[in-house]
Amino acid sequence: MEWKNIYRGILMGISDLIPGVSGGTIAFILGIYDRLLESISGFFSRDWKKYLGFLVPLGTGIAITLLLFSRVIEYLLEQHYEATQFFFMGLIIGVIPYIMKQAEVKKNFTARHLVILVVIGAALAVTAFIPTEENLAPITSLTLPVFFLLFFSGWLASMAMLLPGISGSFILLLLGVYSTAINALSSLNIPIAMAIGAGVIVGFIVSSKAIQYLLEHFTYVTYAAIIGLILGSLFVVFPGFSADSTTLITSLITFALGLVFTLLFSSPKKTAITEEV
């Protein structure tokens, strides 16, 4: 078992609790994105046992975060919203040079790739201006229609979790079930949590195979899309500049910490690129 993956899972879990921050981006920062896709996809194959050493510790870390830190995240977003968001902006900006190096942008990107990058980045940035239903009362009892709503919400959110730049929590916000998910975790509402979790598992299976295929067969187009998603997510995460000088200084400090964190934990290993597209 690769038990160091517990801390990686904790970091990914924290990011997945926060709207606008992608667990896929954190996986890129930690240098495990390709292996994450391979392991999730491979777990649902005949060779599933060989992926347990990677996935079990990672999943344990994510589960610990979802169960124990949901209240902490709620507190940080309520009491220190700007500082928390600036920390994640630091993470996001810090990972961009790493991904550009992985893709060897100067060597491999053409005008077509740049257009894809800009269009996808702009499309995600626009979502920052879409009103969300974050103030809806959480759903606490499970009926058949509610199950299907939560299942498909979890499905869509998990697909977003694996894509760098797109936040699964933000998808839940758009669908109006974010407060339900957080409440289910913090209050241990097992039926509601399991309905969302079932959708998440199915989404992981489908999206991991799809993203892995795209990276293998349309490598540079996919990298262009990923960079665009990450750049666009900055607009979603950006909380604005506070008029309060103390909050502003704190936010700048947390932003710097996010950048430093990325530099410390980004893997120097280059991802193998299989086909030039």
VENZI-V406036 format. One record per residue. N is the residue number from 1. PHI is phi in degrees with one decimal (NA if undefined). PSI is psi in whole degrees, -180 to 180 (NA if undefined). OMEGA is omega in radians with two decimals (none if undefined). Layout:
n->[N | N]
phi->[PHI | PHI]
psi->[PSI | PSI]
omega->[OMEGA | OMEGA]
This chain:
n->[1 | 2 | 3 | 4 | 5 | 6 | 7 | 8 | 9 | 10 | 11 | 12 | 13 | 14 | 15 | 16 | 17 | 18 | 19 | 20 | 21 | 22 | 23 | 24 | 25 | 26 | 27 | 28 | 29 | 30 | 31 | 32 | 33 | 34 | 35 | 36 | 37 | 38 | 39 | 40 | 41 | 42 | 43 | 44 | 45 | 46 | 47 | 48 | 49 | 50 | 51 | 52 | 53 | 54 | 55 | 56 | 57 | 58 | 59 | 60 | 61 | 62 | 63 | 64 | 65 | 66 | 67 | 68 | 69 | 70 | 71 | 72 | 73 | 74 | 75 | 76 | 77 | 78 | 79 | 80 | 81 | 82 | 83 | 84 | 85 | 86 | 87 | 88 | 89 | 90 | 91 | 92 | 93 | 94 | 95 | 96 | 97 | 98 | 99 | 100 | 101 | 102 | 103 | 104 | 105 | 106 | 107 | 108 | 109 | 110 | 111 | 112 | 113 | 114 | 115 | 116 | 117 | 118 | 119 | 120 | 121 | 122 | 123 | 124 | 125 | 126 | 127 | 128 | 129 | 130 | 131 | 132 | 133 | 134 | 135 | 136 | 137 | 138 | 139 | 140 | 141 | 142 | 143 | 144 | 145 | 146 | 147 | 148 | 149 | 150 | 151 | 152 | 153 | 154 | 155 | 156 | 157 | 158 | 159 | 160 | 161 | 162 | 163 | 164 | 165 | 166 | 167 | 168 | 169 | 170 | 171 | 172 | 173 | 174 | 175 | 176 | 177 | 178 | 179 | 180 | 181 | 182 | 183 | 184 | 185 | 186 | 187 | 188 | 189 | 190 | 191 | 192 | 193 | 194 | 195 | 196 | 197 | 198 | 199 | 200 | 201 | 202 | 203 | 204 | 205 | 206 | 207 | 208 | 209 | 210 | 211 | 212 | 213 | 214 | 215 | 216 | 217 | 218 | 219 | 220 | 221 | 222 | 223 | 224 | 225 | 226 | 227 | 228 | 229 | 230 | 231 | 232 | 233 | 234 | 235 | 236 | 237 | 238 | 239 | 240 | 241 | 242 | 243 | 244 | 245 | 246 | 247 | 248 | 249 | 250 | 251 | 252 | 253 | 254 | 255 | 256 | 257 | 258 | 259 | 260 | 261 | 262 | 263 | 264 | 265 | 266 | 267 | 268 | 269 | 270 | 271 | 272 | 273 | 274 | 275 | 276 | 277]
phi->[NA | -91.4 | -68.6 | -65.7 | -70.6 | -62.3 | -67.9 | -64.4 | -64.0 | -61.3 | -65.4 | -66.4 | -63.6 | -61.0 | -64.9 | -72.2 | -81.7 | -107.3 | -58.8 | 99.7 | -112.6 | -99.9 | -64.9 | -63.6 | -64.1 | -63.6 | -62.1 | -64.4 | -58.0 | -83.0 | 75.3 | -120.4 | -62.1 | -60.8 | -69.3 | -61.6 | -61.7 | -62.0 | -70.8 | -63.8 | -65.3 | -70.8 | -62.5 | -101.4 | -137.0 | -65.8 | -95.3 | -60.9 | -63.1 | -73.1 | -96.7 | -64.4 | -60.8 | -87.0 | -78.4 | -62.7 | -63.2 | -63.5 | -64.1 | -62.6 | -63.0 | -63.9 | -62.8 | -58.8 | -63.6 | -62.1 | -82.6 | -100.6 | -107.5 | -61.3 | -69.7 | -64.4 | -63.2 | -57.1 | -64.5 | -62.8 | -70.7 | -81.2 | -100.4 | -136.8 | -60.2 | -62.0 | -62.8 | -64.9 | -67.1 | -67.3 | -59.6 | -72.0 | -63.3 | -61.4 | -60.5 | -65.6 | -64.6 | -64.9 | -84.0 | -60.4 | -59.6 | -63.1 | -68.4 | -62.7 | -68.8 | -58.2 | -84.8 | 49.1 | -55.3 | -60.5 | -85.1 | -109.1 | -84.5 | -111.7 | -58.5 | -62.2 | -65.9 | -66.5 | -63.8 | -59.7 | -57.6 | -66.7 | -63.5 | -69.1 | -61.2 | -66.1 | -62.4 | -71.5 | -59.5 | -61.3 | -64.3 | -63.0 | -101.2 | -84.4 | -66.0 | -115.7 | -99.2 | -76.5 | -96.6 | -66.7 | -66.9 | -66.9 | -79.2 | -119.3 | -123.1 | -103.2 | -120.7 | -62.4 | -61.1 | -65.1 | -58.2 | -65.1 | -60.9 | -70.6 | -61.9 | -71.8 | -65.1 | -64.3 | -60.2 | -63.8 | -64.8 | -68.4 | -62.8 | -69.4 | -58.1 | -80.7 | -91.2 | -57.2 | 100.2 | -104.1 | -92.8 | -63.1 | -64.6 | -66.7 | -61.5 | -62.6 | -62.6 | -61.3 | -85.1 | 81.3 | -120.1 | -63.0 | -63.3 | -65.2 | -65.0 | -65.1 | -63.9 | -63.6 | -72.6 | -73.1 | -103.2 | 55.2 | -80.8 | -60.9 | -58.9 | -66.3 | -62.0 | -70.2 | -63.8 | -66.8 | -61.7 | -62.8 | -65.3 | -61.0 | -62.3 | -61.6 | -62.0 | -61.2 | -60.9 | -67.7 | -72.4 | -63.0 | -66.9 | -66.7 | -66.8 | -61.8 | -62.9 | -64.5 | -66.3 | -79.1 | -107.9 | -134.0 | -54.6 | -77.4 | -62.6 | -66.1 | -62.4 | -61.0 | -64.5 | -64.0 | -62.9 | -61.6 | -62.3 | -66.5 | -63.9 | -64.6 | -65.8 | -59.8 | -68.9 | -73.3 | -79.5 | -57.1 | -92.0 | 90.2 | -94.8 | -74.8 | -77.0 | -81.3 | -64.8 | -64.1 | -63.4 | -64.6 | -63.6 | -60.3 | -64.6 | -65.6 | -66.3 | -66.5 | -61.0 | -63.2 | -62.9 | -62.4 | -62.0 | -62.1 | -58.0 | -60.9 | -64.2 | -75.0 | -107.4 | -64.9 | -76.3 | -78.6 | -73.3 | -89.0 | -71.4 | -68.0 | -109.5 | -92.8 | -148.7 | -89.1 | -130.6]
psi->[136 | 81 | -16 | -15 | -12 | -46 | -33 | -42 | -38 | -45 | -41 | -39 | -41 | -44 | -37 | -16 | -15 | 120 | 131 | -14 | 130 | 134 | -30 | -36 | -42 | -39 | -37 | -45 | -41 | -4 | 24 | 13 | -51 | -42 | -33 | -48 | -44 | -42 | -42 | -45 | -44 | -25 | -28 | 45 | -178 | -26 | 31 | -30 | -34 | -11 | -6 | -37 | -29 | -45 | -37 | -50 | -39 | -47 | -35 | -44 | -42 | -44 | -41 | -44 | -48 | -36 | -38 | -25 | 1 | -39 | -36 | -44 | -42 | -43 | -47 | -41 | -30 | -41 | -27 | 52 | -51 | -46 | -40 | -45 | -37 | -33 | -45 | -29 | -39 | -42 | -46 | -48 | -38 | -28 | -16 | -49 | -36 | -46 | -38 | -36 | -40 | -42 | -8 | 60 | -47 | -33 | -38 | -18 | 135 | -177 | -35 | -43 | -39 | -38 | -44 | -45 | -49 | -45 | -46 | -40 | -43 | -40 | -41 | -38 | -36 | -30 | -19 | -21 | 4 | 126 | 140 | 160 | 54 | -13 | 7 | 146 | 138 | 145 | 130 | -12 | 145 | 123 | 172 | -47 | -39 | -39 | -48 | -38 | -48 | -37 | -51 | -28 | -44 | -38 | -53 | -40 | -40 | -35 | -38 | -36 | -36 | -16 | 119 | 133 | -27 | 127 | 128 | -38 | -36 | -37 | -43 | -37 | -46 | -35 | -7 | 19 | 12 | -46 | -33 | -44 | -46 | -42 | -39 | -38 | -45 | -28 | 2 | 47 | 91 | -47 | -44 | -45 | -38 | -34 | -46 | -42 | -36 | -42 | -39 | -44 | -47 | -43 | -40 | -43 | -49 | -50 | -34 | -42 | -40 | -46 | -40 | -41 | -44 | -41 | -32 | -36 | -21 | 58 | -57 | -31 | -42 | -42 | -40 | -42 | -42 | -45 | -40 | -42 | -42 | -44 | -42 | -32 | -22 | -37 | -32 | -40 | -32 | 120 | -3 | 167 | 129 | 145 | -17 | 124 | -37 | -45 | -40 | -45 | -44 | -41 | -40 | -36 | -46 | -33 | -46 | -39 | -39 | -43 | -46 | -42 | -45 | -44 | -35 | -35 | -11 | 135 | 135 | -9 | 139 | 135 | 136 | 132 | 123 | -28 | 135 | 116 | NA]
omega->[3.10 | -2.98 | 3.06 | 3.10 | 3.09 | -3.12 | 3.07 | 3.10 | 3.10 | -3.14 | 3.10 | 3.13 | 3.12 | -3.12 | -3.10 | 3.09 | -3.01 | 3.10 | 3.12 | -3.11 | -3.03 | 3.03 | 3.08 | 3.08 | 3.12 | 3.10 | 3.07 | -3.14 | -3.08 | 3.09 | -3.08 | -3.01 | -3.13 | -3.12 | 3.09 | 3.12 | -3.14 | -3.08 | 3.12 | 3.12 | -3.11 | -3.14 | 3.14 | 3.09 | -3.13 | -3.10 | -3.00 | -3.05 | -3.06 | 3.13 | -3.09 | -3.10 | 3.11 | -2.99 | -3.07 | 3.09 | 3.13 | 3.11 | 3.10 | 3.12 | 3.12 | -3.13 | 3.11 | -3.13 | -3.08 | -3.10 | -3.00 | -3.00 | -3.14 | 3.11 | 3.12 | 3.13 | 3.08 | -3.13 | -3.11 | -3.12 | 3.13 | -3.00 | -3.09 | -3.02 | -3.07 | -3.11 | 3.13 | -3.12 | 3.11 | 3.07 | -3.13 | 3.02 | 3.08 | 3.09 | -3.06 | -3.13 | -3.11 | -3.08 | -3.07 | 3.11 | 3.14 | -3.13 | 3.11 | 3.09 | 3.10 | -3.08 | -3.06 | -3.00 | -3.09 | -3.09 | -2.92 | -3.08 | 3.05 | 3.12 | 3.14 | 3.14 | -3.14 | 3.10 | 3.11 | 3.13 | -3.08 | -3.10 | -3.12 | 3.09 | 3.14 | -3.14 | 3.11 | 3.13 | -3.14 | -3.12 | 3.10 | -3.10 | 3.11 | 3.12 | -3.14 | -3.09 | -3.04 | -3.11 | 3.10 | 3.10 | -3.12 | 3.05 | -3.07 | 3.12 | -3.01 | 2.98 | -3.11 | 3.08 | 3.12 | 3.12 | -3.12 | 3.09 | -3.09 | 3.13 | -3.12 | 3.03 | 3.09 | 3.10 | -3.13 | -3.13 | -3.11 | 3.07 | 3.10 | -3.12 | -3.09 | 3.12 | 3.08 | 3.10 | -3.14 | -3.10 | 3.05 | 3.12 | 3.12 | 3.07 | 3.09 | 3.08 | -3.14 | -3.12 | 3.09 | -3.11 | 3.14 | -3.14 | 3.09 | -3.12 | -3.13 | 3.12 | 3.13 | 3.14 | -3.06 | -3.13 | -3.12 | 3.04 | -2.98 | -3.12 | 3.14 | 3.14 | -3.12 | 3.11 | 3.10 | -3.12 | 3.11 | 3.09 | 3.12 | -3.12 | 3.13 | 3.13 | 3.11 | -3.11 | -3.08 | -3.01 | 3.14 | 3.12 | -3.11 | -3.12 | 3.12 | 3.11 | -3.12 | 3.13 | -3.12 | -2.99 | 3.12 | -2.93 | -2.98 | 3.01 | 3.14 | 3.09 | 3.11 | 3.12 | -3.13 | 3.12 | 3.09 | 3.11 | -3.11 | 3.11 | 3.14 | -3.12 | 3.10 | 3.13 | 3.13 | -3.07 | -3.04 | -3.08 | -3.02 | 3.14 | -3.12 | 3.07 | 3.13 | -3.04 | 3.14 | 3.12 | -3.14 | 3.13 | 3.11 | 3.14 | 3.12 | 3.11 | -3.14 | 3.07 | 3.12 | 3.10 | 3.09 | 3.10 | -3.14 | 3.14 | 3.13 | -3.13 | -3.11 | -2.97 | 3.10 | -3.13 | 3.09 | -3.08 | -3.13 | 3.11 | 3.10 | 3.13 | -2.95 | -3.08 | 3.14 | -3.13 | none]
